[in-house]
Amino acid sequence: MTADWLVCANCAGRVSEGRCAVCRAELARLREERGPWAHLSSPAALVALLLTLAAVAFLVTRPA
Ligand SMILES: [Zn+2]
């Protein structure tokens, strides 16, 4: 989710530029909305996910 394409009704500028209070409020709201997803896209979470997958793959494929 990105605010790049959103145009502010108050200042007619792009919301992503944060020109006025309405823009900044909208930016803050968007940031809060994507909160849970921001964690998923962080490098640390990706590394943890990869390690988990590797551990599962190791457990599944190791000889009995
Ligand atoms: Zn604005």
N, CA, C, O and the ligand as a Tripos MOL2 file, in Angstrom:
@<TRIPOS>MOLECULE
protein
  257   255    65     0     0
PROTEIN
NO_CHARGES

@<TRIPOS>ATOM
      1 N           0.8520   -1.1970    0.0000 N.3       1 MET1
      2 CA          0.0000    0.0000    0.0000 C.3       1 MET1
      3 C           0.8780    1.2340    0.0000 C.2       1 MET1
      4 O           1.7210    1.4090    0.8810 O.2       1 MET1
      5 N           0.6780    2.0920   -0.9960 N.am      2 THR2
      6 CA          1.4860    3.2930   -1.0700 C.3       2 THR2
      7 C           0.6020    4.5040   -1.3010 C.2       2 THR2
      8 O          -0.4640    4.3910   -1.9060 O.2       2 THR2
      9 N           1.0330    5.6530   -0.8270 N.am      3 ALA3
     10 CA          0.2410    6.8750   -0.9650 C.3       3 ALA3
     11 C           0.7610    7.7260   -2.1120 C.2       3 ALA3
     12 O           0.3660    8.8850   -2.2370 O.2       3 ALA3
     13 N           1.6350    7.1860   -2.9520 N.am      4 ASP4
     14 CA          2.2660    7.9670   -4.0080 C.3       4 ASP4
     15 C           1.2580    8.5760   -4.9700 C.2       4 ASP4
     16 O           1.4480    9.6900   -5.4570 O.2       4 ASP4
     17 N           0.1870    7.8400   -5.2410 N.am      5 TRP5
     18 CA         -0.7550    8.2750   -6.2800 C.3       5 TRP5
     19 C          -1.8960    9.0990   -5.7070 C.2       5 TRP5
     20 O          -2.7110    9.6280   -6.4630 O.2       5 TRP5
     21 N          -1.9730    9.2210   -4.3690 N.am      6 LEU6
     22 CA         -3.0870    9.9390   -3.7650 C.3       6 LEU6
     23 C          -2.8910   11.4470   -3.8890 C.2       6 LEU6
     24 O          -1.8060   11.9710   -3.6380 O.2       6 LEU6
     25 N          -3.9720   12.1370   -4.2840 N.am      7 VAL7
     26 CA         -3.9260   13.5980   -4.3750 C.3       7 VAL7
     27 C          -4.7590   14.1740   -3.2370 C.2       7 VAL7
     28 O          -5.8890   13.7450   -3.0000 O.2       7 VAL7
     29 N          -4.1930   15.1420   -2.5430 N.am      8 CYS8
     30 CA         -4.8710   15.7360   -1.3960 C.3       8 CYS8
     31 C          -5.9920   16.6710   -1.8510 C.2       8 CYS8
     32 O          -5.8240   17.4520   -2.7870 O.2       8 CYS8
     33 N          -7.1400   16.5760   -1.1710 N.am      9 ALA9
     34 CA         -8.2660   17.4480   -1.5060 C.3       9 ALA9
     35 C          -8.0690   18.8460   -0.9380 C.2       9 ALA9
     36 O          -8.7290   19.7890   -1.3730 O.2       9 ALA9
     37 N          -7.1850   18.9860    0.0080 N.am     10 ASN10
     38 CA         -6.9930   20.2680    0.6730 C.3      10 ASN10
     39 C          -5.9720   21.1390   -0.0420 C.2      10 ASN10
     40 O          -6.2300   22.3200   -0.2750 O.2      10 ASN10
     41 N          -4.8180   20.5830   -0.3950 N.am     11 CYS11
     42 CA         -3.7630   21.3920   -0.9970 C.3      11 CYS11
     43 C          -3.5290   21.0250   -2.4570 C.2      11 CYS11
     44 O          -2.7140   21.6560   -3.1290 O.2      11 CYS11
     45 N          -4.2410   20.0040   -2.9600 N.am     12 ALA12
     46 CA         -4.1370   19.5740   -4.3580 C.3      12 ALA12
     47 C          -2.7470   19.0610   -4.7090 C.2      12 ALA12
     48 O          -2.4170   18.8840   -5.8810 O.2      12 ALA12
     49 N          -1.9440   18.8270   -3.6880 N.am     13 GLY13
     50 CA         -0.6380   18.2290   -3.9300 C.3      13 GLY13
     51 C          -0.7010   16.7440   -3.6450 C.2      13 GLY13
     52 O          -1.7280   16.2350   -3.1950 O.2      13 GLY13
     53 N           0.3860   16.0520   -3.9030 N.am     14 ARG14
     54 CA          0.3970   14.6300   -3.5950 C.3      14 ARG14
     55 C           0.5020   14.4240   -2.0900 C.2      14 ARG14
     56 O           1.2850   15.0790   -1.4020 O.2      14 ARG14
     57 N          -0.3100   13.4960   -1.6050 N.am     15 VAL15
     58 CA         -0.3260   13.2330   -0.1610 C.3      15 VAL15
     59 C           1.0610   12.7960    0.3200 C.2      15 VAL15
     60 O           1.4690   13.1010    1.4410 O.2      15 VAL15
     61 N           1.7750   12.0750   -0.5540 N.am     16 SER16
     62 CA          3.0890   11.5610   -0.1560 C.3      16 SER16
     63 C           4.0780   12.6850    0.1070 C.2      16 SER16
     64 O           5.0870   12.4740    0.7800 O.2      16 SER16
     65 N           3.8020   13.8890   -0.4190 N.am     17 GLU17
     66 CA          4.7090   15.0130   -0.1850 C.3      17 GLU17
     67 C           4.4720   15.6700    1.1710 C.2      17 GLU17
     68 O           5.3370   16.3830    1.6780 O.2      17 GLU17
     69 N           3.2900   15.4280    1.7630 N.am     18 GLY18
     70 CA          3.0070   15.9370    3.1000 C.3      18 GLY18
     71 C           3.0100   17.4510    3.1870 C.2      18 GLY18
     72 O           3.5620   18.0100    4.1340 O.2      18 GLY18
     73 N           2.4040   18.1300    2.2190 N.am     19 ARG19
     74 CA          2.4570   19.5970    2.1870 C.3      19 ARG19
     75 C           1.6340   20.2520    3.2980 C.2      19 ARG19
     76 O           2.0340   21.2880    3.8290 O.2      19 ARG19
     77 N           0.4910   19.6610    3.6530 N.am     20 CYS20
     78 CA         -0.3820   20.3120    4.6230 C.3      20 CYS20
     79 C          -0.7550   19.3280    5.7350 C.2      20 CYS20
     80 O          -0.3660   18.1610    5.7020 O.2      20 CYS20
     81 N          -1.5010   19.8090    6.7010 N.am     21 ALA21
     82 CA         -1.8560   18.9730    7.8520 C.3      21 ALA21
     83 C          -2.7130   17.7900    7.4210 C.2      21 ALA21
     84 O          -2.6030   16.6980    7.9780 O.2      21 ALA21
     85 N          -3.5730   18.0150    6.4160 N.am     22 VAL22
     86 CA         -4.4260   16.9190    5.9390 C.3      22 VAL22
     87 C          -3.5710   15.8160    5.3220 C.2      22 VAL22
     88 O          -3.8100   14.6300    5.5490 O.2      22 VAL22
     89 N          -2.5840   16.2170    4.5500 N.am     23 CYS23
     90 CA         -1.6690   15.2440    3.9480 C.3      23 CYS23
     91 C          -0.9620   14.4410    5.0260 C.2      23 CYS23
     92 O          -0.8860   13.2150    4.9560 O.2      23 CYS23
     93 N          -0.4480   15.1420    6.0170 N.am     24 ARG24
     94 CA          0.3230   14.4470    7.0530 C.3      24 ARG24
     95 C          -0.5640   13.5240    7.8690 C.2      24 ARG24
     96 O          -0.1420   12.4410    8.2740 O.2      24 ARG24
     97 N          -1.8120   13.9610    8.1120 N.am     25 ALA25
     98 CA         -2.7420   13.1060    8.8420 C.3      25 ALA25
     99 C          -3.0480   11.8520    8.0380 C.2      25 ALA25
    100 O          -3.1330   10.7550    8.5890 O.2      25 ALA25
    101 N          -3.2100   12.0200    6.7390 N.am     26 GLU26
    102 CA         -3.4960   10.8730    5.8760 C.3      26 GLU26
    103 C          -2.3030    9.9170    5.8330 C.2      26 GLU26
    104 O          -2.4670    8.6980    5.8640 O.2      26 GLU26
    105 N          -1.1150   10.4860    5.7630 N.am     27 LEU27
    106 CA          0.0880    9.6610    5.7610 C.3      27 LEU27
    107 C           0.1850    8.8520    7.0490 C.2      27 LEU27
    108 O           0.5160    7.6660    7.0270 O.2      27 LEU27
    109 N          -0.1070    9.5070    8.1690 N.am     28 ALA28
    110 CA         -0.0390    8.8210    9.4530 C.3      28 ALA28
    111 C          -1.0730    7.7000    9.5050 C.2      28 ALA28
    112 O          -0.7990    6.6210   10.0300 O.2      28 ALA28
    113 N          -2.2610    7.9580    8.9580 N.am     29 ARG29
    114 CA         -3.3170    6.9460    8.9740 C.3      29 ARG29
    115 C          -2.9060    5.7360    8.1210 C.2      29 ARG29
    116 O          -3.0990    4.5870    8.5180 O.2      29 ARG29
    117 N          -2.3390    6.0170    6.9480 N.am     30 LEU30
    118 CA         -1.9120    4.9260    6.0720 C.3      30 LEU30
    119 C          -0.8130    4.1140    6.7360 C.2      30 LEU30
    120 O          -0.7670    2.8900    6.6130 O.2      30 LEU30
    121 N           0.0650    4.8020    7.4340 N.am     31 ARG31
    122 CA          1.1610    4.1020    8.0930 C.3      31 ARG31
    123 C           0.6170    3.1650    9.1730 C.2      31 ARG31
    124 O           1.1010    2.0470    9.3470 O.2      31 ARG31
    125 N          -0.3990    3.6450    9.8940 N.am     32 GLU32
    126 CA         -0.9840    2.8070   10.9360 C.3      32 GLU32
    127 C          -1.7150    1.6170   10.3390 C.2      32 GLU32
    128 O          -1.6740    0.5140   10.8840 O.2      32 GLU32
    129 N          -2.3890    1.8480    9.2080 N.am     33 GLU33
    130 CA         -3.1660    0.7760    8.5890 C.3      33 GLU33
    131 C          -2.2880   -0.3750    8.1570 C.2      33 GLU33
    132 O          -2.6610   -1.5380    8.3110 O.2      33 GLU33
    133 N          -1.1200   -0.0610    7.6180 N.am     34 ARG34
    134 CA         -0.2750   -1.1390    7.1160 C.3      34 ARG34
    135 C           0.6730   -1.6520    8.2010 C.2      34 ARG34
    136 O           1.6180   -2.3820    7.9030 O.2      34 ARG34
    137 N           0.4280   -1.2760    9.4460 N.am     35 GLY35
    138 CA          1.2950   -1.6790   10.5520 C.3      35 GLY35
    139 C           1.6700   -3.1440   10.5500 C.2      35 GLY35
    140 O           2.8530   -3.4810   10.5120 O.2      35 GLY35
    141 N           0.6700   -4.0330   10.5920 N.am     36 PRO36
    142 CA          0.9960   -5.4650   10.6620 C.3      36 PRO36
    143 C           1.8040   -5.9260    9.4600 C.2      36 PRO36
    144 O           2.6600   -6.8020    9.5890 O.2      36 PRO36
    145 N           1.5420   -5.3460    8.2890 N.am     37 TRP37
    146 CA          2.2320   -5.7890    7.0830 C.3      37 TRP37
    147 C           3.6390   -5.2340    7.0180 C.2      37 TRP37
    148 O           4.5080   -5.8240    6.3760 O.2      37 TRP37
    149 N           3.8730   -4.1300    7.6600 N.am     38 ALA38
    150 CA          5.2140   -3.5600    7.6490 C.3      38 ALA38
    151 C           6.2020   -4.5260    8.2910 C.2      38 ALA38
    152 O           7.3610   -4.6110    7.8840 O.2      38 ALA38
    153 N           5.7250   -5.2570    9.3090 N.am     39 HIS39
    154 CA          6.6010   -6.2270    9.9680 C.3      39 HIS39
    155 C           6.9960   -7.3250    8.9940 C.2      39 HIS39
    156 O           8.1420   -7.7760    8.9790 O.2      39 HIS39
    157 N           6.0290   -7.7520    8.1770 N.am     40 LEU40
    158 CA          6.2700   -8.8710    7.2690 C.3      40 LEU40
    159 C           7.2810   -8.5160    6.1950 C.2      40 LEU40
    160 O           7.9710   -9.3930    5.6760 O.2      40 LEU40
    161 N           7.3740   -7.2390    5.8560 N.am     41 SER41
    162 CA          8.2650   -6.8590    4.7740 C.3      41 SER41
    163 C           9.6240   -6.4110    5.2910 C.2      41 SER41
    164 O          10.4810   -6.0120    4.5030 O.2      41 SER41
    165 N           9.8340   -6.4700    6.6010 N.am     42 SER42
    166 CA         11.1280   -6.0520    7.1210 C.3      42 SER42
    167 C          12.1580   -7.1520    6.8850 C.2      42 SER42
    168 O          11.8110   -8.3330    6.9030 O.2      42 SER42
    169 N          13.4010   -6.7870    6.6660 N.am     43 PRO43
    170 CA         14.4520   -7.7810    6.3880 C.3      43 PRO43
    171 C          14.5690   -8.8280    7.4900 C.2      43 PRO43
    172 O          14.7600  -10.0090    7.2000 O.2      43 PRO43
    173 N          14.4570   -8.4140    8.7390 N.am     44 ALA44
    174 CA         14.5990   -9.3680    9.8450 C.3      44 ALA44
    175 C          13.5040  -10.4250    9.7900 C.2      44 ALA44
    176 O          13.7580  -11.6030   10.0440 O.2      44 ALA44
    177 N          12.2950  -10.0060    9.4590 N.am     45 ALA45
    178 CA         11.1910  -10.9630    9.3760 C.3      45 ALA45
    179 C          11.4020  -11.9130    8.2140 C.2      45 ALA45
    180 O          11.0830  -13.0980    8.3180 O.2      45 ALA45
    181 N          11.9300  -11.4140    7.1160 N.am     46 LEU46
    182 CA         12.1900  -12.2840    5.9680 C.3      46 LEU46
    183 C          13.2490  -13.3200    6.3110 C.2      46 LEU46
    184 O          13.1200  -14.4880    5.9450 O.2      46 LEU46
    185 N          14.2950  -12.8980    7.0120 N.am     47 VAL47
    186 CA         15.3490  -13.8230    7.4110 C.3      47 VAL47
    187 C          14.7780  -14.8880    8.3380 C.2      47 VAL47
    188 O          15.0860  -16.0710    8.1980 O.2      47 VAL47
    189 N          13.9390  -14.4620    9.2920 N.am     48 ALA48
    190 CA         13.3280  -15.4130   10.2170 C.3      48 ALA48
    191 C          12.4480  -16.4010    9.4580 C.2      48 ALA48
    192 O          12.4370  -17.5930    9.7670 O.2      48 ALA48
    193 N          11.7210  -15.9130    8.4800 N.am     49 LEU49
    194 CA         10.8510  -16.7750    7.6840 C.3      49 LEU49
    195 C          11.6800  -17.7930    6.9030 C.2      49 LEU49
    196 O          11.3340  -18.9730    6.8390 O.2      49 LEU49
    197 N          12.7760  -17.3240    6.3100 N.am     50 LEU50
    198 CA         13.6380  -18.2190    5.5410 C.3      50 LEU50
    199 C          14.2560  -19.2830    6.4460 C.2      50 LEU50
    200 O          14.3340  -20.4510    6.0660 O.2      50 LEU50
    201 N          14.6960  -18.8850    7.6400 N.am     51 LEU51
    202 CA         15.2820  -19.8400    8.5790 C.3      51 LEU51
    203 C          14.2530  -20.8880    8.9840 C.2      51 LEU51
    204 O          14.5700  -22.0710    9.0990 O.2      51 LEU51
    205 N          13.0170  -20.4410    9.2000 N.am     52 THR52
    206 CA         11.9610  -21.3840    9.5630 C.3      52 THR52
    207 C          11.7170  -22.3790    8.4360 C.2      52 THR52
    208 O          11.5840  -23.5800    8.6730 O.2      52 THR52
    209 N          11.6590  -21.8750    7.2180 N.am     53 LEU53
    210 CA         11.4450  -22.7610    6.0680 C.3      53 LEU53
    211 C          12.6050  -23.7380    5.9210 C.2      53 LEU53
    212 O          12.3980  -24.9150    5.6240 O.2      53 LEU53
    213 N          13.8150  -23.2530    6.1280 N.am     54 ALA54
    214 CA         14.9860  -24.1150    6.0150 C.3      54 ALA54
    215 C          14.9460  -25.2030    7.0850 C.2      54 ALA54
    216 O          15.2700  -26.3580    6.8100 O.2      54 ALA54
    217 N          14.5540  -24.8400    8.2930 N.am     55 ALA55
    218 CA         14.4640  -25.8230    9.3820 C.3      55 ALA55
    219 C          13.4140  -26.8710    9.0600 C.2      55 ALA55
    220 O          13.6440  -28.0610    9.2750 O.2      55 ALA55
    221 N          12.2780  -26.4530    8.5540 N.am     56 VAL56
    222 CA         11.2200  -27.4030    8.1950 C.3      56 VAL56
    223 C          11.6970  -28.3250    7.0800 C.2      56 VAL56
    224 O          11.4850  -29.5360    7.1280 O.2      56 VAL56
    225 N          12.3410  -27.7380    6.0780 N.am     57 ALA57
    226 CA         12.8430  -28.5400    4.9680 C.3      57 ALA57
    227 C          13.8630  -29.5500    5.4620 C.2      57 ALA57
    228 O          13.8800  -30.6950    5.0120 O.2      57 ALA57
    229 N          14.7120  -29.1270    6.3850 N.am     58 PHE58
    230 CA         15.7230  -30.0390    6.9260 C.3      58 PHE58
    231 C          15.0600  -31.1980    7.6820 C.2      58 PHE58
    232 O          15.4580  -32.3540    7.5320 O.2      58 PHE58
    233 N          14.0580  -30.8810    8.4830 N.am     59 LEU59
    234 CA         13.3730  -31.9100    9.2630 C.3      59 LEU59
    235 C          12.6450  -32.8970    8.3560 C.2      59 LEU59
    236 O          12.6070  -34.0960    8.6320 O.2      59 LEU59
    237 N          12.0710  -32.3840    7.2770 N.am     60 VAL60
    238 CA         11.2810  -33.2350    6.3800 C.3      60 VAL60
    239 C          12.1760  -34.1340    5.5390 C.2      60 VAL60
    240 O          11.8490  -35.2960    5.2980 O.2      60 VAL60
    241 N          13.3110  -33.5900    5.0910 N.am     61 THR61
    242 CA         14.1300  -34.3290    4.1230 C.3      61 THR61
    243 C          15.2250  -35.1520    4.7660 C.2      61 THR61
    244 O          15.8840  -35.9250    4.0710 O.2      61 THR61
    245 N          15.4470  -35.0200    6.0550 N.am     62 ARG62
    246 CA         16.5620  -35.7650    6.6440 C.3      62 ARG62
    247 C          16.2070  -37.2560    6.6910 C.2      62 ARG62
    248 O          15.0470  -37.6230    6.8770 O.2      62 ARG62
    249 N          17.2120  -38.0950    6.5230 N.am     63 PRO63
    250 CA         16.9660  -39.5400    6.5470 C.3      63 PRO63
    251 C          16.5080  -40.0280    7.9130 C.2      63 PRO63
    252 O          16.9330  -39.4980    8.9400 O.2      63 PRO63
    253 N          15.6620  -41.0160    7.9290 N.am     64 ALA64
    254 CA         15.0880  -41.5080    9.1840 C.3      64 ALA64
    255 C          16.1140  -42.2460   10.0240 C.2      64 ALA64
    256 O          15.7930  -42.7230   11.1120 O.2      64 ALA64
    257 ZN         -2.6180   18.3780    1.5600 Zn       65 ZN65
@<TRIPOS>BOND
     1     1     2 1
     2     2     3 1
     3     3     4 2
     4     3     5 am
     5     5     6 1
     6     6     7 1
     7     7     8 2
     8     7     9 am
     9     9    10 1
    10    10    11 1
    11    11    12 2
    12    11    13 am
    13    13    14 1
    14    14    15 1
    15    15    16 2
    16    15    17 am
    17    17    18 1
    18    18    19 1
    19    19    20 2
    20    19    21 am
    21    21    22 1
    22    22    23 1
    23    23    24 2
    24    23    25 am
    25    25    26 1
    26    26    27 1
    27    27    28 2
    28    27    29 am
    29    29    30 1
    30    30    31 1
    31    31    32 2
    32    31    33 am
    33    33    34 1
    34    34    35 1
    35    35    36 2
    36    35    37 am
    37    37    38 1
    38    38    39 1
    39    39    40 2
    40    39    41 am
    41    41    42 1
    42    42    43 1
    43    43    44 2
    44    43    45 am
    45    45    46 1
    46    46    47 1
    47    47    48 2
    48    47    49 am
    49    49    50 1
    50    50    51 1
    51    51    52 2
    52    51    53 am
    53    53    54 1
    54    54    55 1
    55    55    56 2
    56    55    57 am
    57    57    58 1
    58    58    59 1
    59    59    60 2
    60    59    61 am
    61    61    62 1
    62    62    63 1
    63    63    64 2
    64    63    65 am
    65    65    66 1
    66    66    67 1
    67    67    68 2
    68    67    69 am
    69    69    70 1
    70    70    71 1
    71    71    72 2
    72    71    73 am
    73    73    74 1
    74    74    75 1
    75    75    76 2
    76    75    77 am
    77    77    78 1
    78    78    79 1
    79    79    80 2
    80    79    81 am
    81    81    82 1
    82    82    83 1
    83    83    84 2
    84    83    85 am
    85    85    86 1
    86    86    87 1
    87    87    88 2
    88    87    89 am
    89    89    90 1
    90    90    91 1
    91    91    92 2
    92    91    93 am
    93    93    94 1
    94    94    95 1
    95    95    96 2
    96    95    97 am
    97    97    98 1
    98    98    99 1
    99    99   100 2
   100    99   101 am
   101   101   102 1
   102   102   103 1
   103   103   104 2
   104   103   105 am
   105   105   106 1
   106   106   107 1
   107   107   108 2
   108   107   109 am
   109   109   110 1
   110   110   111 1
   111   111   112 2
   112   111   113 am
   113   113   114 1
   114   114   115 1
   115   115   116 2
   116   115   117 am
   117   117   118 1
   118   118   119 1
   119   119   120 2
   120   119   121 am
   121   121   122 1
   122   122   123 1
   123   123   124 2
   124   123   125 am
   125   125   126 1
   126   126   127 1
   127   127   128 2
   128   127   129 am
   129   129   130 1
   130   130   131 1
   131   131   132 2
   132   131   133 am
   133   133   134 1
   134   134   135 1
   135   135   136 2
   136   135   137 am
   137   137   138 1
   138   138   139 1
   139   139   140 2
   140   139   141 am
   141   141   142 1
   142   142   143 1
   143   143   144 2
   144   143   145 am
   145   145   146 1
   146   146   147 1
   147   147   148 2
   148   147   149 am
   149   149   150 1
   150   150   151 1
   151   151   152 2
   152   151   153 am
   153   153   154 1
   154   154   155 1
   155   155   156 2
   156   155   157 am
   157   157   158 1
   158   158   159 1
   159   159   160 2
   160   159   161 am
   161   161   162 1
   162   162   163 1
   163   163   164 2
   164   163   165 am
   165   165   166 1
   166   166   167 1
   167   167   168 2
   168   167   169 am
   169   169   170 1
   170   170   171 1
   171   171   172 2
   172   171   173 am
   173   173   174 1
   174   174   175 1
   175   175   176 2
   176   175   177 am
   177   177   178 1
   178   178   179 1
   179   179   180 2
   180   179   181 am
   181   181   182 1
   182   182   183 1
   183   183   184 2
   184   183   185 am
   185   185   186 1
   186   186   187 1
   187   187   188 2
   188   187   189 am
   189   189   190 1
   190   190   191 1
   191   191   192 2
   192   191   193 am
   193   193   194 1
   194   194   195 1
   195   195   196 2
   196   195   197 am
   197   197   198 1
   198   198   199 1
   199   199   200 2
   200   199   201 am
   201   201   202 1
   202   202   203 1
   203   203   204 2
   204   203   205 am
   205   205   206 1
   206   206   207 1
   207   207   208 2
   208   207   209 am
   209   209   210 1
   210   210   211 1
   211   211   212 2
   212   211   213 am
   213   213   214 1
   214   214   215 1
   215   215   216 2
   216   215   217 am
   217   217   218 1
   218   218   219 1
   219   219   220 2
   220   219   221 am
   221   221   222 1
   222   222   223 1
   223   223   224 2
   224   223   225 am
   225   225   226 1
   226   226   227 1
   227   227   228 2
   228   227   229 am
   229   229   230 1
   230   230   231 1
   231   231   232 2
   232   231   233 am
   233   233   234 1
   234   234   235 1
   235   235   236 2
   236   235   237 am
   237   237   238 1
   238   238   239 1
   239   239   240 2
   240   239   241 am
   241   241   242 1
   242   242   243 1
   243   243   244 2
   244   243   245 am
   245   245   246 1
   246   246   247 1
   247   247   248 2
   248   247   249 am
   249   249   250 1
   250   250   251 1
   251   251   252 2
   252   251   253 am
   253   253   254 1
   254   254   255 1
   255   255   256 2
@<TRIPOS>SUBSTRUCTURE
     1 MET1         2 RESIDUE 1 A MET
     2 THR2         6 RESIDUE 1 A THR
     3 ALA3        10 RESIDUE 1 A ALA
     4 ASP4        14 RESIDUE 1 A ASP
     5 TRP5        18 RESIDUE 1 A TRP
     6 LEU6        22 RESIDUE 1 A LEU
     7 VAL7        26 RESIDUE 1 A VAL
     8 CYS8        30 RESIDUE 1 A CYS
     9 ALA9        34 RESIDUE 1 A ALA
    10 ASN10       38 RESIDUE 1 A ASN
    11 CYS11       42 RESIDUE 1 A CYS
    12 ALA12       46 RESIDUE 1 A ALA
    13 GLY13       50 RESIDUE 1 A GLY
    14 ARG14       54 RESIDUE 1 A ARG
    15 VAL15       58 RESIDUE 1 A VAL
    16 SER16       62 RESIDUE 1 A SER
    17 GLU17       66 RESIDUE 1 A GLU
    18 GLY18       70 RESIDUE 1 A GLY
    19 ARG19       74 RESIDUE 1 A ARG
    20 CYS20       78 RESIDUE 1 A CYS
    21 ALA21       82 RESIDUE 1 A ALA
    22 VAL22       86 RESIDUE 1 A VAL
    23 CYS23       90 RESIDUE 1 A CYS
    24 ARG24       94 RESIDUE 1 A ARG
    25 ALA25       98 RESIDUE 1 A ALA
    26 GLU26      102 RESIDUE 1 A GLU
    27 LEU27      106 RESIDUE 1 A LEU
    28 ALA28      110 RESIDUE 1 A ALA
    29 ARG29      114 RESIDUE 1 A ARG
    30 LEU30      118 RESIDUE 1 A LEU
    31 ARG31      122 RESIDUE 1 A ARG
    32 GLU32      126 RESIDUE 1 A GLU
    33 GLU33      130 RESIDUE 1 A GLU
    34 ARG34      134 RESIDUE 1 A ARG
    35 GLY35      138 RESIDUE 1 A GLY
    36 PRO36      142 RESIDUE 1 A PRO
    37 TRP37      146 RESIDUE 1 A TRP
    38 ALA38      150 RESIDUE 1 A ALA
    39 HIS39      154 RESIDUE 1 A HIS
    40 LEU40      158 RESIDUE 1 A LEU
    41 SER41      162 RESIDUE 1 A SER
    42 SER42      166 RESIDUE 1 A SER
    43 PRO43      170 RESIDUE 1 A PRO
    44 ALA44      174 RESIDUE 1 A ALA
    45 ALA45      178 RESIDUE 1 A ALA
    46 LEU46      182 RESIDUE 1 A LEU
    47 VAL47      186 RESIDUE 1 A VAL
    48 ALA48      190 RESIDUE 1 A ALA
    49 LEU49      194 RESIDUE 1 A LEU
    50 LEU50      198 RESIDUE 1 A LEU
    51 LEU51      202 RESIDUE 1 A LEU
    52 THR52      206 RESIDUE 1 A THR
    53 LEU53      210 RESIDUE 1 A LEU
    54 ALA54      214 RESIDUE 1 A ALA
    55 ALA55      218 RESIDUE 1 A ALA
    56 VAL56      222 RESIDUE 1 A VAL
    57 ALA57      226 RESIDUE 1 A ALA
    58 PHE58      230 RESIDUE 1 A PHE
    59 LEU59      234 RESIDUE 1 A LEU
    60 VAL60      238 RESIDUE 1 A VAL
    61 THR61      242 RESIDUE 1 A THR
    62 ARG62      246 RESIDUE 1 A ARG
    63 PRO63      250 RESIDUE 1 A PRO
    64 ALA64      254 RESIDUE 1 A ALA
    65 ZN65       257 GROUP 0 **** ****
